Amino acid sequence: MNPLSLIKQSAGTLLIELATRPMQPQRRQLLTHAHGNVLDVGIGSGSSLSLYPDTVTHVAGLEPEPTNWLLNRRAKKVADNFSYETTTASAHEIPFEDQAFDTVTFQLTLCTIPDPARALAEARRVLKPDGTLLFLEHLRHTDPKVAATQDKVAPLWQKIAGGCRLNQATTEIIEAAGFKYNWREAVIDKQPPRILSHITWGAATKSG
Ligand SMILES: C[S@@+](CC[C@H](N)C(=O)[O-])C[C@H]1O[C@@H](n2cnc3c(N)ncnc32)[C@H](O)[C@@H]1O
């Protein structure tokens, strides 16, 4: 990687680490539900890796970007707990066989993947029939004033935050992709920044 790309990647990593740190408690709770062979879509710098429980045997991290140095470091640390490998590919075309995974996770990625419906269709394909989809996402705010601010800020945010759509109604997209919720929690954090304060996390299985 050339020095300019490395600086850009490191700055992006730092921004995402800072913006997503407040959601670590929800991520921690969510990942206690992961088991078996896990696909972590858009694993980024690997903030999830230290949180997978003993019930996980293997994690495949999917990432379209060239491998992140922080992800490599975190992957080495968990090597005693489960096997890990990064696959460089887009969620639009997941390079794994049908029904290969017990768990597929999207953590703060459905907001960034250009076509989330397509990514979810792929997730559905690679999940076992009784497999679990785990998600943690920020949402369009329920307060119309905050939602209006999100709409205003969204174009700039998308440019500086790697394509993230701040104002997306992601829970509707998950259901429309053929999943039903087993459980879902949501919180509206009173702390700033309010544009990132409506968060949801939960588990879903294939419907129908
Ligand atoms: C906000 S970051 C979240 C990273 C990580 N999941 C976390 O929670 O820290 C969004 C991630 O989605 C990834 N992403 C963007 N487009 C993608 C695509 N088409 N397929 C898979 N991942 C994608 C980005 O490279 C980035 O790592």
The ligand as an ORCA input file, in Angstrom:
! r2SCAN-3c Opt
* xyz 0 1
  C     -18.332      1.727      9.950
  S     -17.276      0.470      9.394
  C     -17.634     -0.806     10.590
  C     -16.492     -1.756     10.732
  C     -16.692     -2.853     11.771
  N     -17.777     -3.755     11.415
  C     -16.941     -2.250     13.140
  O     -18.027     -2.456     13.686
  O     -16.042     -1.583     13.655
  C     -18.064     -0.119      7.909
  C     -17.323     -1.270      7.251
  O     -18.077     -1.722      6.113
  C     -17.157     -2.101      5.123
  N     -17.804     -2.180      3.801
  C     -18.075     -1.166      2.944
  N     -18.581     -1.632      1.803
  C     -18.637     -2.982      1.926
  C     -19.049     -4.034      1.081
  N     -19.527     -3.809     -0.153
  N     -18.950     -5.300      1.529
  C     -18.481     -5.558      2.773
  N     -18.084     -4.603      3.624
  C     -18.151     -3.329      3.218
  C     -16.090     -1.018      5.204
  O     -14.890     -1.362      4.547
  C     -15.935     -0.889      6.726
  O     -14.982     -1.766      7.240
*
